[in-house]
Amino acid sequence: EADTAPSASAAPDSSASTSPLADTEPHVSPLSETPPTPTAAGLVALNAPNASTAAHTPDANGWVTCGTLRIKGGTYGTDFIYYPDMFQYPKEDGTVANYGFAGYNGVVKSDLILVLSEKALSFKNAEGTNTTDGRAPDAAMTSIFIAPGNHADLTLAGVNINTTPNSNGSSNIPINIMTNVYDAASGTWAKSSEEVRNRTSLHLTLADGTANYLAVNEINMPAIRCGEGSDLTIDDAERNVDASGNPVTPVGAVINRDTTLASGKKLKAGEPHTTLDSANPGSLEVWGGQQCAAIGGANEEDGGTMTFNGGTITSHAWTGNQWLETGAAIGGGTWGRGTDGALTFNSGTLNAVGNYHTSGIGSGCGAKYNFTYDYTIAPDH
């Protein structure tokens, strides 16, 4: 039986109204008398006309193809929805913008999967795409977005995404942890990470023995966006939690108590932190865009709270030059601080490559506190 997507086919509610008031930008809808809200439910309602109309039925092995990626786990239309061409985002002033890079021919093409639940999902490239060469022009082009306020649990099991603009001008953030800027209870927009009541989070697992790549070179587009108000954890397949689900965190680079991991692996106090690692950890190599971090904040955005528990990770800040600012390999975008909380490195192997005027790990080029104006949280970036 084919999976259905009731939320994708339903008509948008009244909050998605776009009554013409005023706007001149070609990729921004007119001001709305009843502006939609950037919640998970609000985005699904607003983008109902933009959702894929295909059935997205799992194949014999349980994989569902969406664009140039395949997903296993969950149910299409409930746990994730595919938007092949357009994805719109409401702004605080009531306008609705098309999300993505405004291409050289004026096209804003999104091509993204919106993750809506905590259901564990695995991703790999679709048939016919390049899976072995990072930044290859024939890699997957489909992005992965974590809906605001969601706490996603994703595994990369052979993903190679390159969203560098192609001939149709499309480009987007390969993995975007969307900041939960709107508080539905009070009807207010967060102006700092301290005002975000329910931080969007992503636990990203690198499947054993797999090589994964994320690349983009456009302005304001990290390879993995985790900006202020959001949380990211990257781990290998040996998850750093005990049998009761409690985090296992090394102290002084050693295991501080006898414990048994969720996988059944037994650890002894005093053993090195590397005992937390998988025997065959997956790898991840990323290349960030201009004026943003490779992993972390977008342009003029602090990095979020990020934890690295395992895997072999190489992160490249945009190559840039002495005339153009860039963000950190891990941390803040241009004029962004490294984190709004903490950057924690518990285990794994990490190589963070900075560039002109920026750090490998930490802040981007420039320092936010040197300025009298406040960038606040970019809605959404």
N, C-alpha and C positions, 0 to 999 in steps of 0.2 A: 504494500500500500504506500502510495507516495506521501511524503511529509507535506503538510500544508503550512502556510504562514498567515494565520488570521490577522496578526498585528500588522503584517506587511500589506495586506489587501484592504484593510478597513479604511474608511474615509477619515481624514484628519478631523479632530474635534474643533470647536470654535476657537480654541487657543491658537490654531494654525492659520487664522484669517490673515490675509494680506491686502486689506483695503488700501487703495492708493492714496497716500498723503503726500510724501515728498521723498525723493532720493534720485541722485543722478548717476551713481556708479552702476555700470552695466551688470556686475555680478552681485549686487545687493538689491533685495526686494524692497518695495516701498514700505514705509512705516505702517505698523499695524495698530488698529484701534484696540485690539485685545492681544497684546504680544504673547507669543508662545514662550515657554520656559525651557532652559537648558538642562532639564532632568532627563533621566533615561526614558520615562514614559512620554515626556514632552517631545523628545527628539524622534521617537518612533512615530508618534502621531503626526508631527510636522512633515516627516519624510515618507509617510505612507505612499504617496504617489511616485516616489523615487525608488522604492524597493523592487528587487528582482521579481519577475512574475513566473520564473521557472519553478518546477516542483522541488528541485534540489533533493532528490531521493538518494539515500545511501547506496553505494555499490555493494557488491557481495562481501567485501571486507569491512563495511561500515563507514567508508569515507564518503563525505559529501563534497562535491566540487562547487566552489564559489569563485568565479573569475579564474585567476591563475594560482589559487591555493586550494588545498583540500583540508577538511576538518573531520575529526572523528570524536564522537561523544556528544551528548546533548541532543537537542531537537531543533531543527530549523524553524524559525518563527517564534520560538520561545527563548532559547539560549543564545541564539545569534541570528542576524539578518544580513543579507548581502545587498549592497547598493552599488550597482555597476557603473553608473554615470554621474550621479549628482547626490550630494549630501549637504543639507542646509543646516545652519546653526543660527539661533536667535541671539541678538546682541542686546545689551541693556537698554539701548535707546529705542528699541522696538523694531529695528531693521532686521532683516534675515539675510545672511550672507551665504554664498556657496563656499563650502569648505574645500581648501586645496590651493595649489599654486595657480595663479592667473597666468596661463601659458602665453607663449610668445605670439600665438594667433588669437589671444583673447579667450581661449577655452579654459573653463575651470571644471576638470573632470576628477571625480573623487575615487571611484573604484575601491570600495572598502567594505570590510566585514565589521559590524558593530556587535561586540560581545556584551550580553545583557544579564548574565547570571554568574554564580559562583561554580557552576558545573565545570568539572575538569574537561578541558578540550585539548586535543592534539592537532598540530598543524604540520603540513608538509606541502611541497610544491605540487602543482597539477602536472599531469603528463604533458610532455612537449616543451617544458621550460628547462632552462639551464639550472642544474642543482649543484654544480661543482666549482664554478668560477665566480667569486665575489665581484660585484659591480659589473657583471656581464650584461650587455644590452638585451639579451634574451632571457634574463631572469624573470621571476614573477614580478608583476606590477601592483598586485592587490595589497592594500594595507590592512592592518588590524587595529581597531579602535576599541578601547575599554570605555563603556558608557559611564557617565558621571555617577559617582557614588557606588559603583559596583566593585566587588572584590574578586577579581578574576584569577583563575588557576589554569595557566596555559603551559603546554609543552611544545617546544620546537623540535621536530623530529626529521630534519632535513629540509630547512627553509632557506631559500635564497631569494630575497626581495631587493630589487633595485628600482626605486621610484624616481630616479633622475628623469627629467622631462624627455619624452619621446616625441615622435613626429606630430602627435595630436596635442602636444603641450601639457599633458596631464602629469601631475606630480603630487605626492602627499607624504606625510610622515609615515614611515614603515610600521612602527608600533607607537600608538598614541594613548597614554593614560590620561584621559580627558579630566581636567580639573573640575571638581564639583563646586562651581562658583555660586550656585543659587541655593538658598535655603528655603525650601518649600514651606516650612513651618512659619517662618517670619515674613516671607516674601521679599527678602533682601539679597543683594549680591555681595559676596565676600570681596573685601578690598585688601586683605592680607591673608596669609596662610593660617594665621591664628583664628580667623573668622570662619574657616571651613569646618563645618560640623561633622561631616562624614567624608573622610578622605578617600578618594578613589585609590584602589591598590591593585597591584599585579604581582602574583608569584609566578615567575617564569622559570621553567625547568628545561635544561638542555638534555635531551634524550641521550642515553649512553651510546657512544660510538658514532654520533652524528656530527656533521659539520654544518653550521648555520651562518648565514651572512645577511646583513641589513645595510643598505647603502642609499644615500641621497646626496645631492650636492647643491640643492637650491637654498635660498635664503630662508631663515626662520624655521628650518625643518631638521630637528634631531633625528638620528636613526631610531632611538627609543626616547620618546618624550616623557620625562617624569619631572614636571615642574613643581613649583611651590604649592603645597596643599595636597600632594599626591605621594604615594609610597610604592617602592619597587624592591623586590627581592629576586635575585638570580641565584640558582642552585643547579647542581647536577642531579642525577636521578636518585642519589642517596640523600633523601630529604632530612634536614637537620632538626628533626623533632623526635621526641621519645615515644614510647608505646602509648602514652596518654595524650599525645598531641602537644606536649609542652616543648618550647624551643630548647635546643641544646647548643649552648654558646660557649666557645672556649674562652678561658681567662688566662691572659699572659701566654697565648698561643698553645695552651695545653688543655686537655679535658679536665675539668675540675671535680667531677664526680663519676662514680660508677653508674652506668645507665645502659639501657637497651633502646636502640633506635626503632622507629616504626617498622622498618624492614626486618627487624629481628637481630640485626647486627649488635653485638655487645661491645661496649667501650669501657675502659678502665681509667680511673683517675690518674693523671700524670702522663697519659699518652699524648703524642703530638696532635695538633689540630688536623693534620692530614688524614687521620683515621676517620674523619667525617666525610672524606671524599669518596666518590665512586671509584671502582677499580678501572673503569673505562669511561671517563667523563666526556660528555659532549663538549663541543667548542662553539664559540660565537665570535665573529669578527664583524665590527661595525665601522661605518664611515659617516660622519655627520655632515650637515649642510653648513652654509655660510652663516656667521653671526649667531651660532647656537652651539650648545654642547652636542657631542656625539651621543652620549647617554646623559640625560638631565634636562636642563631648562632650554626653552626657546630664546629668541632674541629678547634681551632686556627682562629675563625671567630667571629667578633663583632656581637652583636645583631642588628637587624634593628630597625626601628621606629615603636613602637607598642602602641596601644591605646585599653584600656579595658573599654567598656561602659556599660556592663551588663552581666547577666548570673551568674551562680554559677560555679566557676572554681577552680579546684584543680590541681596543677602542681607539679610533683615530679622530682627532679634531680635524676640522676642515683644513686642507693644506694651505690655503690663503697666501698672502704676501704681506710685506711690511706696510702696505697702504690700506689694508682692509682688516677690520677687527674680526675676531672669531671667539667662540666659546671653548670651554675645556673639553678634554676627552671624556671625562666623567665629572659632572658638577653643573656649574652655572653657564648660561648663555652669555653673550656679550653684555657687559654691564650687570651681570648677575652674580650673586654670591654662590658659593659652592653648594650650599644646602640650606633648607629652612629648619633642619633638625640635626641629623647626623649622617655621615657617610661611614659605614661599618664594613670591615673586611675580615671575615671569620675564617675563610679557607678558600681553596681554589688557586688558580694561577691567573694573574692579571698583568696585562701590559697596556698602559694608558699613554698614548702618544699625543702630546700637546703640540702647539705651533707658535707662530709669531705672537708674542705678547700675551700668551695664555698658558694655563697650567695643564699638566697631564691629569691631575686630580685636584679639584678645587674650584676657584672662581674663574669666570671668563675674563676677557680683556676689559680693563677698567674696574672701577669699584663703585657700587651703587651709593654708598654712604657719602661720597664726595659731592653729591648733587643735592640741590634744595628741593627739586620736584620729586614726586613719587610715581614710579611706573605702575604700582599696584599689580594685581593679578591680571594678566591678559585674558580677555574673554573670547574664545577659549585659549587662543595663543596668538 
